[in-house]
Amino acid sequence: MSKLNQVVFHNTLRKKEVWVYLAFTLLPLLVFVTELTDTKFLRLTGDFSEMNFLDFYGTTLGIIDGMILPAIVIAYIASTMFYGEINKGILFLYKDINRKKVMNSKVFSLMKTYGLYLLLVMLSSLVVYYFFVIQMKGGTFSLLGSVAPVTYYSVLGVLGLFGIDIVAILVAANLSVRFSTGVTVLGTIFFLFLMQAISRVDGLNYLSPMSYRELFNVGQMTFSMSFILLVFLCVVYVVSAYTLLYRQFSKVEY
């Protein structure tokens, strides 16, 4: 990690919005509270006899992401790093540094924050899974599952969530170069809703990373084909969003 990347990431961690974002990773632990009350929020129901940890992790991550609030916060963070610094003239401090390096340091910081988010969700899910799901609900000790189709289904689900989240962060970064925080947040939410919507429309669902798990599940695709197309689609979206971001950022005056 370069010195610039270290400085930008450390400055990012100082933002209170980042800690709000990371606080969402503790939501799985509320299961212990909800099981002792009458509320149905985050209450675990259903058959857990064949559930593996990867499946539980994907389900937990999907529930947290489905709340939209984490997306709102990470979009806000992206806006403070791009629009906020452009608008306040802070980027002038980087005038002697290559613009691509400056932009990459910000993208790197956002992705590392997201990686920390994923890790903390995994840890909190692990605690709930092994101390509650297995002990109280009869879940298995398996990490990936004993049946290949179940494992494949879980892998595609988790990868789809990773992909859509990463692309959404880059979408937020793109919007924040030119637009205010409000537009950035609304645009990011619209993108996520759009991906969710087209994943349910025949023909258009191939354009959403969120759909390949179900395409495999209903037998329309093999796991290999689903995996390859999912990764390819995410790479296309990431490269396209990154390229557009670079073109926009290189034109910013500061």
Rosetta blueprint (number, residue, H / E / L):
1 M L
2 S L
3 K H
4 L H
5 N H
6 Q H
7 V H
8 V H
9 F H
10 H H
11 N H
12 T H
13 L H
14 R L
15 K L
16 K H
17 E H
18 V H
19 W H
20 V H
21 Y H
22 L H
23 A H
24 F H
25 T H
26 L H
27 L H
28 P H
29 L H
30 L H
31 V H
32 F H
33 V H
34 T H
35 E L
36 L L
37 T L
38 D L
39 T L
40 K L
41 F L
42 L L
43 R L
44 L L
45 T L
46 G L
47 D L
48 F L
49 S L
50 E L
51 M L
52 N L
53 F H
54 L H
55 D H
56 F H
57 Y H
58 G H
59 T H
60 T H
61 L H
62 G H
63 I H
64 I H
65 D H
66 G H
67 M L
68 I L
69 L H
70 P H
71 A H
72 I H
73 V H
74 I H
75 A H
76 Y H
77 I H
78 A H
79 S H
80 T H
81 M H
82 F H
83 Y H
84 G H
85 E H
86 I H
87 N H
88 K H
89 G L
90 I H
91 L H
92 F H
93 L H
94 Y H
95 K L
96 D L
97 I L
98 N L
99 R H
100 K H
101 K H
102 V H
103 M H
104 N H
105 S H
106 K H
107 V H
108 F H
109 S H
110 L H
111 M H
112 K H
113 T H
114 Y H
115 G H
116 L H
117 Y H
118 L H
119 L H
120 L H
121 V H
122 M H
123 L H
124 S H
125 S H
126 L H
127 V H
128 V H
129 Y H
130 Y H
131 F H
132 F H
133 V H
134 I H
135 Q H
136 M H
137 K H
138 G L
139 G L
140 T L
141 F L
142 S L
143 L L
144 L L
145 G L
146 S L
147 V L
148 A H
149 P H
150 V H
151 T H
152 Y H
153 Y H
154 S H
155 V H
156 L H
157 G H
158 V H
159 L H
160 G H
161 L H
162 F H
163 G H
164 I H
165 D H
166 I H
167 V H
168 A H
169 I H
170 L H
171 V H
172 A H
173 A H
174 N H
175 L H
176 S H
177 V H
178 R H
179 F L
180 S L
181 T H
182 G H
183 V H
184 T H
185 V H
186 L H
187 G H
188 T H
189 I H
190 F H
191 F H
192 L H
193 F H
194 L H
195 M H
196 Q H
197 A H
198 I H
199 S L
200 R L
201 V L
202 D L
203 G L
204 L L
205 N H
206 Y H
207 L H
208 S L
209 P L
210 M L
211 S L
212 Y H
213 R H
214 E H
215 L H
216 F H
217 N H
218 V L
219 G L
220 Q L
221 M L
222 T L
223 F H
224 S H
225 M H
226 S H
227 F H
228 I H
229 L H
230 L H
231 V H
232 F H
233 L H
234 C H
235 V H
236 V H
237 Y H
238 V H
239 V H
240 S H
241 A H
242 Y H
243 T H
244 L H
245 L H
246 Y H
247 R H
248 Q H
249 F H
250 S H
251 K L
252 V L
253 E L
254 Y L
